[in-house]
């Protein structure tokens, strides 16, 4: 097994187990506690449990793993009730888990993205979507020399049925995966190592279909509406949380995902885009920032060289970027 294929296999195991834990926690949301981080974003039992599982699975198979994660155990160490809930959650797939091991696994994610090669994980990408029982993702990527080379994205509530509304969770979910230069693949979230289906961007002749974030704080929805209207798009943008939007475009369910800046000083986090970007690109989609620059993952934990995101089928990407420029966004 080649080096990247080995990384992909371990990543699939990690994300598959993480999706199982996340679904279990979401099924009992009435007992799922949340707290607020310093940036006021919610963090739940599932965020901590999933990061712990992903880190444990990676280091179990790849002892030299370096991981850049969204969470650290500081908040958890001061909340005994939440810590107990996290340990209970991870024991579904890690039966022998103990407090010290769980906290240590979470803190494996404290790397600062300065090494030549490392993993990055967003354990529950779209926490608010998770809390509303909507779409969310478990997103894991491997970065080498500033390039994303492996991407695995679990979308536990995303249906294989294009006609199923995004706000109706699917009982199976999907896992998207890719190696740089190796194409994009999808399989059921409940079977991370099942034979996959290859995805390729589909030629589409109708009006442009766009998806965007549910939260208005994540993307300037007014500017997106102006772009869609100017290009004769097919109605209002579909809204769903998390990097699932990259998967939706990769499989041709939408033609574009727009994430337009809400303020000039906002910097995107690498874990919010690494896996999804590579998955979309390997399906034949074009992903740049709004200035038509490729996403630069060589700058540490933030995409400091980029502004916003345009993920679009080749037929529409150039038009979208040109319209953004024309509108002065």
Secondary structure, 3 states (H helix, E strand, C coil): CCHHHHHHHHHHHHHHHHHHHHHHHHHCHHHCCEEECCCCCEEEHHHHHHHHHHHHHHHHHCCCCCEEECCCCHHHHCCHHHHHHHHHHHCCCCCCCCHHHHHHHHHCCECCCCCCEEEEEEEEECHHHHHCCCCCEEEEEEEECCEEEEEEEEECCCCCCCCCCCCCCCCCCEEEEEECCCCEEEEECCCCCCCCEEECCCCCCCCCCEEECCCCCCCCHHHHHHHHHHCCCCCCCEECCCCHHHHHHHCCCCCEEEECCCCCCCCCEHHHCHHHHHHHHHCCCEEECCCCCCCCCCCCCECCCCCCEEEECHHHHHHHHHHHHHCCC
